Amino acid sequence: MRIGLLGGTFDPIHKGHLEIVKKAYQDLKLDKVLIIPAATNPFKKKQKTASANDRVKMINLAIKSLDIDVDICDFEIKRGGISYTYETIRYLKHKYPNDELFFIMGSDLLPKLHKWEFVEEISHLTQLVVFKRDNKLYKTNFKKFNCLLLNLDKPLLESSTAIRQGNLFQTTLEVNEYIGQNFLYAKEIVHSTLSHDRARHSVYAAEFAAELAKSVGYDAKVAYYAGLFHDIAKEWDYKKSIHFIKRYEPSLLINGDLPRHKHHQICGSLWLKYVYRINNDDIAKAIKVHTTLDFQLSLLDKIVYIADKICLGRKFKGVQKLRKLVYENFNEGFKQVNQVNYDFNIGKGVIFDDEQERIYQKWMN
């Protein structure tokens, strides 16, 4: 039997991984492919990863669509610690003593291949197969270790790093949904998407929302992520915001437009629903109204609104008293925070339309 081996962190698995599996299976005439997620990659020790359990579940979701024999080898995860390829190869050669093993790797690993532990043994026990990540190929190690070249049909543009930074379209829909439902890579996406100051504010709002939620008996985890994502679309420009709303919920636009102050709360809510694919309507609603409020507000809506206005980093006269008040008397605190925000906007010369005025007045009285 000819068995392909594809190792990596798979944090998360992406469409490019699946193309590699299919191409290797076809061109190398494989009978089976084993995907081998690492516990800890020796070259990525400092990289924070999703849990092994989450990564394995995402791999299973991704390979369901393949009509070839693909399975997961959990040797490295069960073993734990730093994953070294030679140990995995020894294990698999012992398990499949009479089979041909093909170890598949990216060309980006070639320059350091000679530094791998027991690389000579690896190249003896397996046939090394290299796919190009770009136009570069480190020929010295390629020839030294008798590698085969796997020609992909198109350049490999997908990367796990890009997905963790918010480019979720680079993985499958099923994996994307799993990421959103389990709040994976949330902080990394916020820090990659927003400016330093805006990301810091988002984290402060998340932490404040979680603590406030605990004090009123609400789910702190839900409140945390609602606070973390509340400004995810804050720095989008007008064109991007309108285009995004037109694409996903054009009915929200009035004559193709929308008041500017509503853009980021609506786009943030839509982004969570259609891009991050969060499976929580309460969070989406809280973000959708965190600037303008609404005639009907949930407890989470109020928590996120308060957290946004008075979390750490907000500096104005009386903010400390408000922070204390929302814990002592939540409803009165919400009322006072709303009043301060209203007065601040009036002081800037903001003129509210009739509906917005009625919403604010409802929650100040």
C-alpha positions, 0 to 999 in steps of 0.5 A, spaced: 500 500 500 502 507 498 500 511 504 501 519 503 503 523 510 501 530 511 503 533 517 502 540 520 499 544 526 492 545 521 491 551 525 486 551 522 486 546 516 484 550 509 482 549 502 490 548 500 491 542 505 485 539 501 488 540 494 494 538 496 491 531 499 487 530 492 493 532 488 498 527 492 493 522 492 492 522 484 499 524 482 503 519 487 497 513 486 496 513 493 491 508 496 491 512 503 493 519 506 494 520 513 493 527 516 498 528 522 496 534 526 502 536 531 501 537 538 506 542 538 511 544 532 518 545 534 519 551 529 512 554 532 513 553 539 511 560 541 505 560 536 498 559 540 494 554 537 487 552 538 486 546 542 488 539 539 481 537 540 478 543 536 483 542 530 482 534 530 474 536 529 476 541 524 480 536 520 474 531 520 469 536 518 474 538 512 475 531 509 468 529 509 467 532 502 473 528 499 471 522 496 478 518 497 481 514 503 483 520 508 484 519 515 487 522 521 493 519 525 493 522 532 500 519 534 503 526 535 497 529 539 496 523 544 504 523 545 503 530 547 509 535 547 513 537 541 512 533 535 518 531 531 517 528 525 522 522 525 518 519 531 512 519 527 515 516 521 518 511 526 511 509 529 508 509 522 514 505 519 513 500 525 505 500 524 506 499 516 512 495 515 511 493 508 508 499 505 511 505 502 510 511 505 510 518 502 512 524 506 509 530 503 511 537 505 511 544 503 517 547 499 518 553 505 521 547 509 526 545 505 531 551 507 531 548 514 530 540 512 538 539 514 537 541 521 531 536 522 532 531 527 534 524 524 533 527 517 537 522 514 533 516 517 526 520 515 529 520 508 531 513 508 524 510 511 520 515 506 519 518 500 520 525 501 515 529 496 515 537 496 510 541 493 511 549 491 508 554 496 511 559 491 516 560 485 522 558 490 525 551 491 531 550 495 535 545 490 541 543 495 536 540 500 531 537 494 537 534 491 541 531 497 534 528 500 532 525 493 525 529 494 520 528 489 516 534 486 508 535 487 506 540 482 500 543 484 494 545 479 495 552 482 499 556 486 497 555 494 495 562 496 491 559 502 494 559 509 492 558 516 495 564 519 491 568 514 484 565 516 486 566 524 487 573 522 480 573 519 480 571 512 475 565 513 473 564 506 480 560 505 477 554 509 471 550 508 464 552 510 463 547 515 470 549 518 468 556 518 462 555 522 465 551 527 470 557 528 464 561 529 460 557 533 466 556 538 469 563 538 476 560 535 481 565 533 477 571 536 482 575 539 487 574 534 482 576 528 480 583 532 488 585 533 489 583 526 483 587 523 483 593 528 488 598 529 492 598 536 488 603 540 481 600 537 483 593 538 485 595 545 479 598 547 475 592 544 479 587 549 477 592 555 470 592 553 470 585 553 473 584 560 468 589 563 462 586 559 464 579 562 465 582 569 459 586 569 455 580 566 457 576 572 454 581 577 447 580 574 447 573 573 448 573 565 453 568 561 460 572 562 463 568 556 457 570 551 458 577 554 465 577 553 465 575 546 460 580 544 464 586 547 470 583 544 467 584 537 462 590 538 467 594 534 470 589 529 467 594 523 469 600 526 474 602 521 471 601 515 470 606 510 463 608 507 464 605 501 466 598 504 460 599 509 455 600 504 457 595 499 457 590 505 450 591 507 448 591 500 451 584 499 448 581 505 442 585 508 440 590 502 433 591 506 436 595 511 438 601 506 434 607 505 434 609 498 441 605 498 444 609 504 444 609 511 446 614 516 453 614 518 453 612 525 449 606 524 454 603 519 459 600 524 454 597 528 450 594 523 456 591 519 459 588 525 453 584 526 453 582 519 460 580 519 459 576 525 453 572 522 455 571 515 463 571 515 465 569 522 459 565 522 457 566 529 451 562 532 448 566 537 443 571 535 443 575 542 451 577 540 449 579 533 443 583 536 447 587 542 452 589 536 447 591 532 444 596 537 450 598 541 451 605 538 444 607 537 440 602 542 433 600 540 426 601 543 427 593 546 433 591 549 435 585 552 440 584 558 446 583 553 444 589 549 445 593 555 451 590 558 455 591 551 452 598 551 455 600 558 462 596 557 463 600 550 462 607 554 465 606 561 470 600 560 478 601 562 481 606 557 475 611 557 477 617 561 471 623 562 469 626 569 465 621 573 467 615 569 469 612 576 462 613 579 459 610 573 463 604 573 461 603 581 454 605 580 453 599 574 455 594 579 451 597 585 444 598 581 445 596 574 438 599 571 440 606 574 447 605 572 445 604 565 440 610 565 446 614 567 451 612 562 445 613 557 444 620 559 452 622 559 452 619 552 446 623 550 449 629 553 456 628 550 453 628 543 448 634 544 454 638 546 458 636 540 452 639 536 449 632 534 442 633 532 438 626 533 432 624 528 426 623 531 426 616 532 433 616 535 431 621 540 425 617 542 429 611 543 434 615 548 429 619 552 426 612 553 432 609 556 433 616 560 427 616 564 
